[in-house]
């Protein structure tokens, strides 16, 4: 199993090009189930999670062919089952449920896996599809769903914001009979990207960018070409890398508008964000100051940036507090940061961070996707050498980490 070795203390300087968003690419790939025509997705990152989704779509009959930085998806659905062996690797696999039901009226999908950061039930997905006429039962770890008369438009009010449920119901509603209204829908940029692609495929959707989406179902969707938006979480992560090392990085292709709450918190902490053509620059004029943040659905502070921001606060002056409201088990990186000299105490859903002057290199273990890069950030700032094990988590969501960081001066290497 691979590990990453980092010798810290080097300010990062230079340019890092931001890849296409993982969290947008996964639902966009499942759009290949919605049409017999060819779907071309551009600006695609090379990530383990996307390879997993390609394997899943392949066993449904949809061939996924890489063409440079693009993916070409095409084929006819030949199998309605999403098996446990694939789905257990990645929670986003459940996104095939809505498209399969909409296209062929049946689906058998294993209950999903992924990072162990919380329960993340799929109840909202299932209730939404049931409201549209699907018959669903759970048996032996599988979701068995059928809609022999087809899906029907419905008014659906989500009791809380769910990105995955919004995506699943949105895709299913695009081919349903009648009008579907989604209220309290997620507003993340990745949802907007999905809606944009669906409209290019012939879907009729109104309310883009708002919490109320109205979808008028159509009989069929056609092929399209769509470029995936830049990854806002990768952007925020490398912004933290510039700040924690006292460096100066230009994040090429980054979209500041997608990271409003993160950049606001970073500015409050004393970090300089300068928007330029085709991206923005991140630097640190003076010291870092402790800032309190609370994770919330977009446009609030994203849960996927919580761990990275905590690493930054670990070396900031004074105290700060990070409160997690989305997932109940997303502080697994705290013991590993404390091994490196951080002073972090967890009280329920909040972590109290008392900044230290410096972190120290140590052997640590990644516990989930975002926590893995959190340890990379801490290692980049730490005195001495850090070895991070179980970095397969990192490969799921970050492209060419060693190359991007080494190109800006980091002393980093992968060890088999």
Secondary structure as GFF3:
##gff-version 3
##sequence-region A 1 416
A	DSSP	beta_strand	3	7	.	.	.	ID=ss1
A	DSSP	beta_strand	13	17	.	.	.	ID=ss2
A	DSSP	alpha_helix	22	30	.	.	.	ID=ss3
A	DSSP	three_ten_helix	31	34	.	.	.	ID=ss4
A	DSSP	beta_strand	39	42	.	.	.	ID=ss5
A	DSSP	alpha_helix	48	60	.	.	.	ID=ss6
A	DSSP	beta_strand	63	67	.	.	.	ID=ss7
A	DSSP	beta_strand	70	74	.	.	.	ID=ss8
A	DSSP	beta_strand	81	82	.	.	.	ID=ss9
A	DSSP	alpha_helix	84	87	.	.	.	ID=ss10
A	DSSP	three_ten_helix	91	95	.	.	.	ID=ss11
A	DSSP	alpha_helix	96	104	.	.	.	ID=ss12
A	DSSP	beta_strand	106	110	.	.	.	ID=ss13
A	DSSP	alpha_helix	123	131	.	.	.	ID=ss14
A	DSSP	beta_strand	135	139	.	.	.	ID=ss15
A	DSSP	beta_strand	142	146	.	.	.	ID=ss16
A	DSSP	beta_strand	155	157	.	.	.	ID=ss17
A	DSSP	alpha_helix	163	174	.	.	.	ID=ss18
A	DSSP	beta_strand	179	183	.	.	.	ID=ss19
A	DSSP	alpha_helix	189	200	.	.	.	ID=ss20
A	DSSP	beta_strand	204	206	.	.	.	ID=ss21
A	DSSP	beta_strand	212	216	.	.	.	ID=ss22
A	DSSP	beta_strand	224	227	.	.	.	ID=ss23
A	DSSP	alpha_helix	232	245	.	.	.	ID=ss24
A	DSSP	beta_strand	248	252	.	.	.	ID=ss25
A	DSSP	three_ten_helix	256	259	.	.	.	ID=ss26
A	DSSP	alpha_helix	260	268	.	.	.	ID=ss27
A	DSSP	beta_strand	271	276	.	.	.	ID=ss28
A	DSSP	beta_strand	279	284	.	.	.	ID=ss29
A	DSSP	beta_strand	293	294	.	.	.	ID=ss30
A	DSSP	three_ten_helix	303	305	.	.	.	ID=ss31
A	DSSP	alpha_helix	306	313	.	.	.	ID=ss32
A	DSSP	beta_strand	319	323	.	.	.	ID=ss33
A	DSSP	alpha_helix	334	339	.	.	.	ID=ss34
A	DSSP	beta_strand	343	347	.	.	.	ID=ss35
A	DSSP	beta_strand	350	354	.	.	.	ID=ss36
A	DSSP	beta_strand	363	365	.	.	.	ID=ss37
A	DSSP	alpha_helix	369	381	.	.	.	ID=ss38
A	DSSP	beta_strand	385	389	.	.	.	ID=ss39
A	DSSP	alpha_helix	392	397	.	.	.	ID=ss40
A	DSSP	alpha_helix	401	406	.	.	.	ID=ss41
A	DSSP	beta_strand	411	415	.	.	.	ID=ss42
###
